[in-house]
Amino acid sequence: MRHGFLLIDKPLDFTSHDAVAVVRKTLPERAIGHLGTLDPAATGLLVLAVGKKALKVVQLFMDLTKEYEAGVKFGQISTTYDREGVLQQYDIGMGWNPPEQGELQRVIKDRFIGKISQVPPSYSAISIGGERAYRKARQGRAVDLPARDVNIEQCEILSYAYPNLTLRVACGSGTYVRSLAHDLGQVLRCGAYLSGLKRTKVGEWSVTSAKAPDAVNWTDVIPLKDVLKHFPRRDLTDGDLEELTYGRNIEAEVEPDTIGWHDDLPVAILVPAPDGTAHARKVF
């Protein structure tokens, strides 16, 4: 088998777990996880870690920039901030006119680019006192989620004809595009919800290289040596590898999350120890 990452184009109405389950049967392989979930209402790129060695490096990729094509519909609001929720007409005041594209671009630039404060949707998987927020919301209980700082690197208008807007959004980890759509509607005083979402990129990987979950094979798995090639590297001797395998440090100065290589294969994640040696956080 090949340990590495697999690019999946997740279908509509599939959970991320559904996609993993299909791939487990298709390859077949049990040891599969994913780098960040996609809601069932979203489509697009889902990066899977295939094999036990690949699962050990997932934590190195949790903060990658993600890119989306997002559909926004003005004039209505949703309890979930997307089309899955209960939709209600927004009470637009007298004298209000739909924003022109130039005005919309200015609002996005002034309010929704860079580090912004964002309140996640009540219907989200965020844990509150050990309980998922969406479970409390579905039961009609109050959900009070604090605002968090998120980073939106780009927010570009791809098309606009009121009430429909399509955006290309590049953002950091923890950003809710649903909240972005909702907040945009509040600023414009017309309401809005996320009408569609497709994830097009995760880090360096694009959905154009992705496969359907039931159409993958082992040759589609990106080898671990290619996945880790951009990280700091330390070549290890036979003796180094033996020491690390037994949980002992080696005499070496390394940066955090340096990849230890042996026989031109990645074998460990190295971190600096307080005494100036290198410690293996994980050995593959």
Secondary structure as GFF3:
##gff-version 3
##sequence-region A 1 284
A	DSSP	beta_strand	4	10	.	.	.	ID=ss1
A	DSSP	alpha_helix	16	26	.	.	.	ID=ss2
A	DSSP	beta_strand	32	34	.	.	.	ID=ss3
A	DSSP	beta_strand	42	50	.	.	.	ID=ss4
A	DSSP	alpha_helix	52	55	.	.	.	ID=ss5
A	DSSP	three_ten_helix	58	61	.	.	.	ID=ss6
A	DSSP	beta_strand	66	74	.	.	.	ID=ss7
A	DSSP	beta_strand	76	78	.	.	.	ID=ss8
A	DSSP	beta_strand	87	89	.	.	.	ID=ss9
A	DSSP	alpha_helix	101	111	.	.	.	ID=ss10
A	DSSP	beta_strand	114	118	.	.	.	ID=ss11
A	DSSP	beta_strand	127	128	.	.	.	ID=ss12
A	DSSP	beta_strand	131	132	.	.	.	ID=ss13
A	DSSP	alpha_helix	133	138	.	.	.	ID=ss14
A	DSSP	beta_strand	148	161	.	.	.	ID=ss15
A	DSSP	beta_strand	164	171	.	.	.	ID=ss16
A	DSSP	alpha_helix	177	187	.	.	.	ID=ss17
A	DSSP	beta_strand	192	202	.	.	.	ID=ss18
A	DSSP	beta_strand	205	206	.	.	.	ID=ss19
A	DSSP	three_ten_helix	207	209	.	.	.	ID=ss20
A	DSSP	three_ten_helix	213	215	.	.	.	ID=ss21
A	DSSP	three_ten_helix	218	220	.	.	.	ID=ss22
A	DSSP	beta_strand	222	223	.	.	.	ID=ss23
A	DSSP	alpha_helix	224	227	.	.	.	ID=ss24
A	DSSP	beta_strand	233	235	.	.	.	ID=ss25
A	DSSP	alpha_helix	238	245	.	.	.	ID=ss26
A	DSSP	beta_strand	258	262	.	.	.	ID=ss27
A	DSSP	beta_strand	265	272	.	.	.	ID=ss28
A	DSSP	beta_strand	278	283	.	.	.	ID=ss29
###
